[in-house]
Amino acid sequence: MEPLNNKGLSRRSFLKGTGAGMGILASSMPSFALENVFNNHNGAVATGQLKNAGLLEQTQTNSLFNQLTSALNFKQSKSEKVLIVLGQVSTQAFPHSVDHKLVNACLAQLHEKGCSNKDITVAYHGPNALASNSPLVKAMTMPEKDSAQLVNVANSDAWLTLEMPKPLPKVKVLEQAQSADHIIYLDQLTDQHGSLNCPLKGLAKVLFDSQSFSKYSDQCDDLFNMNEIQNAISKKVRLLAYNASRFIAKSSMSDVQMHHVHPGILAISNDVKSHQLFAENYLHSVLNTTPESKHNSQELTWFQSGVSRDPMTIAHIEKTIRKSGVSLSKIELV
């Protein structure tokens, strides 16, 4: 076998480490490739239309966040620890960073459930620490309360080493991820280059030590399905959310262009693949483009709240999702 030596892990070597049964199955029967095994799921996405409420927008975001998470049956007890992972982060406001209103709504709901700030950690990866006057830090400051712990993992040494099946290299994961009962991931629809944010890569950037993760970077999906990572991280990811009231997307006129989508949409999912699936098709429906059909045998339940007032109709989103080969069930929220 070719030595690993920081070249990344070959597909063959990775499959050997996932267990003899799965390794033999995947290598001897190409039609049962590992991706297809994990590609079957029954996830759900809850979305709501954001009205341009001016000064009441934060209150409305809080209310909508509560409604959508309730539809997904997210439960959290007082004594449980929560890790909130932020995707794109900068000192600038949304859409250059995660929407600070979304972060505030998430924290407000956790507090309503009786969760104390001492049990909440907010983690991100950035070249510099967020300034105290940045929108994200201000959103985490609650009146008459201590703030949740804020961690920039780029400067963190709180990593735990996980032993992986032979011959796979060890992986270091964030200590707070190992100790958390729930992991919540908040991001925006697209990055600063106009590409759709992949939730697994966003999570990996924060939850894994970059040097140890580099050996698995080409097998990100498979890594998250390993038993060791499942127990430490994957099965704890309860919610993924983004606000797409406006976003940056690619344009034929220039490299990137700001798109404003009114009244906007808040999307929350209980499953990573469902989150990615809906985000891809939502973006294609807004831009009126056809997505590649790369999802097979997937079922998606969509809890929809509110009626869109912009040209992007609900029917258009449904049509785009179904064109990708997904079996879609829709439930209207009252």
Secondary structure as UniProt FT lines:
FT   TURN            5..6
FT   HELIX           11..17
FT   HELIX           20..28
FT   HELIX           30..32
FT   HELIX           34..38
FT   STRAND          42..49
FT   HELIX           54..56
FT   HELIX           57..71
FT   TURN            72..73
FT   TURN            78..79
FT   STRAND          82..86
FT   TURN            94..95
FT   HELIX           100..112
FT   TURN            113..114
FT   HELIX           117..119
FT   STRAND          120..124
FT   TURN            132..133
FT   HELIX           135..139
FT   TURN            143..144
FT   STRAND          149..152
FT   HELIX           153..155
FT   STRAND          159..162
FT   TURN            166..167
FT   STRAND          171..174
FT   HELIX           175..179
FT   STRAND          182..187
FT   TURN            192..193
FT   HELIX           199..207
FT   HELIX           210..213
FT   HELIX           214..219
FT   HELIX           220..224
FT   HELIX           227..232
FT   HELIX           234..236
FT   STRAND          237..243
FT   STRAND          246..249
FT   STRAND          257..260
FT   STRAND          265..269
FT   HELIX           272..287
FT   STRAND          299..305
FT   HELIX           314..323
FT   TURN            324..325
FT   STRAND          327..332
//
